[in-house]
Amino acid sequence: MMPFGERLATAFRERSHLAVGIDPAAGALGAWGLPDTPAGLERFAAGILEAAWEGGAAAIKPQAAFFERHGAGGIGVLERLLARAREMGLLTILDVKRGDIGSTMEGYAQAYLAATAPLAADAVTLSPYLGFGSLRPALDAAARTGRGVFVLAFTSNPEGLSVQRATSPAGIAVGDAMIQAAAAANAGATPMGSVGLVIGATIGSFSPVGAELITQVNGPILAPGVGAQGAGPAQLADLFGKVRHLVLATSSRAVAAAGPPKGALVAAVRRNAQQVSFLGN
């Protein structure tokens, strides 16, 4: 399989810089008049998926927790969603934020990044706060199968900054160290590497060190916080500047709020994709 970084670069050129989140929380289902059951999940997820495809999104980003809370039935819905997106040719980023050590991390890698895994996605989100090196099983699995990872660096929740802005033994902020590690992993890749970062669009600014490191990352940047969380084109432009061409902006609630009518959902996706179209320029 072509490396994830290459496939995402193609999606940027041919579709957009938008990932549509699929977050079937109980409240979201209720707003659509759907029951909080696996059947409700299925209808919600299918509606967002079809709109994402027709509206020109580059990817979908299902949040695994909202499927997992329904047990086997919800996991089944997630499996079918990932499979259907794969058939359509739409990239999938499974938001699982896994992070552990040794054989447990290897198990997560097998669950989401192995070629034959039922829950295999094109990329997954990972938490590196047991050390970036603890992610090695997932990084290796992704490299073997042409998949990608997005490593949490600076998240959009305010509580995260107490950890991510803390200074590491190396003398730089922990989040900046994650950017540095991703840059090292992507060195020499063209058009970009497959080790991405999660950097919230609402974080405001980088430190001077982070601002320099981000120019070297050479990998995709997943930027949540667009739309309902308050970030827009101005925040994305100010934060990412010269590396905005690497950014995959995500929007979840702003799209789902337009549903359930299909036409309104497609229009919402197109509108959000247009708002971030400058990222490709």
C-alpha positions as CSV (number, residue, x, y, z in Angstrom):
1,M,0.0,0.0,0.0
2,M,1.2,3.5,-0.8
3,P,2.4,5.2,2.4
4,F,-0.3,7.2,4.2
5,G,1.6,10.5,3.8
6,E,1.5,10.1,0.0
7,R,-2.2,9.2,0.0
8,L,-3.1,12.1,2.2
9,A,-1.1,14.5,0.0
10,T,-3.2,13.2,-2.9
11,A,-6.4,13.7,-1.0
12,F,-5.3,17.3,-0.2
13,R,-4.8,18.0,-4.0
14,E,-7.9,16.2,-5.2
15,R,-10.4,16.7,-2.4
16,S,-9.8,19.1,0.4
17,H,-8.0,19.8,3.7
18,L,-11.0,18.8,5.8
19,A,-11.6,15.7,8.0
20,V,-15.2,15.2,9.2
21,G,-15.5,13.8,12.7
22,I,-18.1,11.1,13.4
23,D,-19.0,11.5,17.1
24,P,-22.3,9.6,17.8
25,A,-22.7,10.8,21.4
26,A,-26.1,10.3,22.9
27,G,-27.0,14.0,22.5
28,A,-26.0,14.0,18.9
29,L,-28.2,11.0,18.2
30,G,-31.1,12.5,20.0
31,A,-30.8,15.7,18.0
32,W,-31.3,13.6,14.9
33,G,-34.3,11.9,16.5
34,L,-32.4,8.6,16.7
35,P,-32.3,6.1,19.5
36,D,-29.1,5.7,21.5
37,T,-28.6,2.1,20.2
38,P,-26.4,0.4,17.7
39,A,-29.1,1.0,15.1
40,G,-29.1,4.7,15.8
41,L,-25.3,4.7,15.6
42,E,-25.4,3.0,12.2
43,R,-27.8,5.6,10.7
44,F,-25.9,8.5,12.1
45,A,-22.5,7.2,11.0
46,A,-23.8,6.4,7.5
47,G,-25.4,9.8,7.1
48,I,-22.1,11.6,8.0
49,L,-20.0,9.3,5.9
50,E,-22.1,9.8,2.7
51,A,-22.1,13.6,3.3
52,A,-18.3,13.6,3.8
53,W,-17.8,11.8,0.6
54,E,-20.2,13.9,-1.5
55,G,-19.1,17.1,0.2
56,G,-15.5,16.6,-0.8
57,A,-13.8,15.8,2.6
58,A,-10.4,14.2,2.6
59,A,-11.2,11.9,5.5
60,I,-13.5,10.9,8.2
61,K,-12.5,10.7,11.9
62,P,-14.7,8.4,13.9
63,Q,-14.3,8.7,17.7
64,A,-14.0,5.1,18.9
65,A,-15.4,5.8,22.4
66,F,-18.9,6.6,21.2
67,F,-19.0,3.2,19.4
68,E,-17.3,1.2,22.1
69,R,-19.8,2.3,24.7
70,H,-22.4,0.0,23.0
71,G,-20.2,-3.0,23.3
72,A,-20.1,-5.6,20.5
73,G,-23.0,-4.0,18.7
74,G,-21.2,-0.6,18.5
75,I,-17.9,-2.1,17.5
76,G,-19.7,-3.9,14.7
77,V,-21.0,-0.5,13.5
78,L,-17.5,0.9,13.6
79,E,-16.1,-2.1,11.6
80,R,-18.7,-1.6,8.9
81,L,-18.1,2.2,8.8
82,L,-14.4,1.7,8.3
83,A,-15.0,-0.9,5.6
84,R,-17.5,1.2,3.7
85,A,-15.2,4.2,3.8
86,R,-12.4,2.0,2.4
87,E,-14.7,0.9,-0.4
88,M,-15.5,4.5,-1.3
89,G,-11.9,5.5,-1.3
90,L,-12.3,7.9,1.6
91,L,-9.4,8.0,4.1
92,T,-10.1,7.0,7.7
93,I,-8.5,8.3,10.9
94,L,-9.6,6.3,13.9
95,D,-9.6,8.5,17.0
96,V,-8.5,6.1,19.7
97,K,-5.7,7.9,21.5
98,R,-4.0,4.7,22.6
99,G,-0.8,4.7,24.4
100,D,0.9,1.9,26.4
101,I,4.2,-0.1,26.6
102,G,5.6,-3.3,25.3
103,S,3.2,-6.1,24.4
104,T,0.1,-4.0,25.1
105,M,1.2,-1.4,22.6
106,E,1.9,-4.2,20.2
107,G,-1.7,-5.4,20.7
108,Y,-3.1,-1.9,19.9
109,A,-0.9,-1.9,16.8
110,Q,-2.3,-5.2,15.7
111,A,-5.9,-4.0,16.4
112,Y,-5.8,-0.9,14.3
113,L,-2.8,-1.0,12.0
114,A,-2.4,-4.6,10.8
115,A,-3.5,-5.2,7.2
116,T,-6.2,-7.7,8.1
117,A,-7.4,-6.2,11.3
118,P,-11.2,-5.8,11.4
119,L,-10.8,-2.3,12.8
120,A,-7.9,-1.3,10.5
121,A,-7.9,2.4,9.6
122,D,-5.6,4.5,7.4
123,A,-4.3,6.2,10.5
124,V,-4.9,6.3,14.2
125,T,-4.4,8.8,17.0
126,L,-1.8,7.9,19.7
127,S,-0.9,9.3,23.1
128,P,2.8,9.5,23.7
129,Y,2.8,10.4,27.4
130,L,4.5,7.2,28.4
131,G,7.3,8.4,26.2
132,F,7.5,8.7,22.4
133,G,9.6,5.6,22.3
134,S,6.7,3.6,23.8
135,L,4.9,4.0,20.5
136,R,7.5,2.1,18.6
137,P,5.3,-1.0,18.0
138,A,2.6,1.2,16.4
139,L,5.1,3.2,14.4
140,D,6.7,0.0,13.0
141,A,3.3,-1.5,12.2
142,A,2.2,1.6,10.4
143,A,5.3,1.7,8.3
144,R,4.9,-2.0,7.4
145,T,1.3,-1.6,6.2
146,G,1.4,1.9,4.7
147,R,-0.7,3.4,7.4
148,G,-0.1,6.5,9.5
149,V,-0.3,7.8,13.1
150,F,-1.1,11.1,14.6
151,V,0.7,11.7,17.9
152,L,-0.8,14.1,20.5
153,A,1.4,17.1,20.9
154,F,-0.7,20.1,21.9
155,T,-4.4,19.3,22.4
156,S,-7.3,21.7,22.4
157,N,-8.4,21.0,26.0
158,P,-7.0,23.6,28.5
159,E,-6.1,20.9,31.0
160,G,-3.6,19.4,28.6
161,L,-1.3,22.4,28.7
162,S,-0.2,21.6,32.2
163,V,1.6,18.5,30.8
164,Q,2.3,19.5,27.3
165,R,3.9,22.9,28.2
166,A,5.9,21.4,31.0
167,T,9.7,21.3,30.4
168,S,11.3,18.0,29.7
169,P,14.7,16.9,31.0
170,A,16.1,18.0,27.6
171,G,15.0,21.5,28.4
172,I,12.1,21.9,26.0
173,A,8.4,21.7,26.4
174,V,7.1,18.1,26.3
175,G,4.8,19.0,23.4
176,D,7.7,20.5,21.5
177,A,9.6,17.3,22.1
178,M,6.8,15.4,20.4
179,I,7.1,17.7,17.4
180,Q,10.9,17.1,17.3
181,A,10.4,13.3,17.5
182,A,7.9,13.3,14.6
183,A,10.2,15.5,12.5
184,A,13.0,12.9,13.0
185,A,10.7,10.1,12.0
186,N,9.7,11.9,8.8
187,A,13.1,13.0,7.7
188,G,13.6,12.5,4.0
189,A,10.0,11.4,3.2
190,T,8.3,12.9,0.1
191,P,5.9,14.5,-0.3
192,M,5.5,14.1,3.4
193,G,6.0,11.4,6.1
194,S,3.3,9.4,7.8
195,V,4.0,10.3,11.4
196,G,1.6,13.1,12.1
197,L,0.8,15.3,15.0
198,V,-2.4,16.4,16.8
199,I,-2.2,20.1,17.4
200,G,-5.4,21.9,18.5
201,A,-6.4,24.9,16.4
202,T,-7.3,26.7,19.6
203,I,-3.9,26.6,21.4
204,G,-3.1,30.2,20.4
205,S,0.6,30.0,19.6
206,F,3.8,27.9,19.7
207,S,6.8,28.7,21.9
208,P,9.8,30.0,20.0
209,V,11.3,26.5,20.0
210,G,8.0,25.0,18.8
211,A,7.6,27.5,16.1
212,E,11.0,26.5,14.7
213,L,10.4,22.8,15.1
214,I,7.1,22.8,13.4
215,T,8.7,24.0,10.2
216,Q,10.8,20.8,10.2
217,V,8.0,18.3,10.9
218,N,7.4,17.2,7.2
219,G,4.3,15.3,8.3
220,P,0.6,15.8,8.5
221,I,-1.0,17.9,11.3
222,L,-4.4,17.0,12.5
223,A,-6.0,20.2,13.8
224,P,-9.2,19.7,15.9
225,G,-11.1,22.7,17.2
226,V,-12.5,24.1,14.0
227,G,-16.1,25.2,14.1
228,A,-18.0,24.5,17.3
229,Q,-14.8,24.9,19.4
230,G,-14.2,28.3,18.1
231,A,-11.3,28.1,15.6
232,G,-11.6,29.4,12.1
233,P,-9.4,30.3,9.1
234,A,-7.8,33.2,11.0
235,Q,-6.7,30.9,13.9
236,L,-5.4,28.2,11.5
237,A,-3.4,30.8,9.5
238,D,-1.9,32.5,12.5
239,L,-0.9,29.2,14.2
240,F,0.4,27.2,11.3
241,G,1.7,29.8,8.9
242,K,4.2,28.3,6.5
243,V,3.3,24.7,7.3
244,R,-0.5,25.2,6.7
245,H,-0.2,23.0,3.6
246,L,0.4,20.0,6.0
247,V,-2.8,20.7,8.0
248,L,-5.9,18.5,8.0
249,A,-8.5,20.5,9.8
250,T,-11.3,18.6,11.6
251,S,-14.9,19.5,12.1
252,S,-17.5,17.3,13.8
253,R,-20.3,19.1,15.6
254,A,-20.5,21.9,13.0
255,V,-21.3,19.3,10.4
256,A,-23.6,17.0,12.5
257,A,-25.7,20.0,13.6
258,A,-26.9,20.4,10.0
259,G,-28.4,16.9,10.0
260,P,-30.1,14.7,9.5
261,P,-31.3,15.9,6.0
262,K,-28.6,14.7,3.5
263,G,-28.6,17.9,1.4
264,A,-28.0,20.0,4.5
265,L,-25.2,17.7,5.7
266,V,-23.5,17.8,2.3
267,A,-23.8,21.6,2.2
268,A,-22.2,21.8,5.6
269,V,-19.3,19.7,4.6
270,R,-18.7,21.7,1.5
271,R,-19.0,24.9,3.5
272,N,-16.4,23.7,6.0
273,A,-14.1,22.4,3.2
274,Q,-14.3,25.8,1.5
275,Q,-13.4,27.6,4.7
276,V,-10.1,25.7,5.0
277,S,-9.3,25.7,1.3
278,F,-6.6,28.3,1.8
279,L,-4.6,25.6,3.5
280,G,-3.7,24.2,0.1
281,N,-2.4,27.5,-1.2
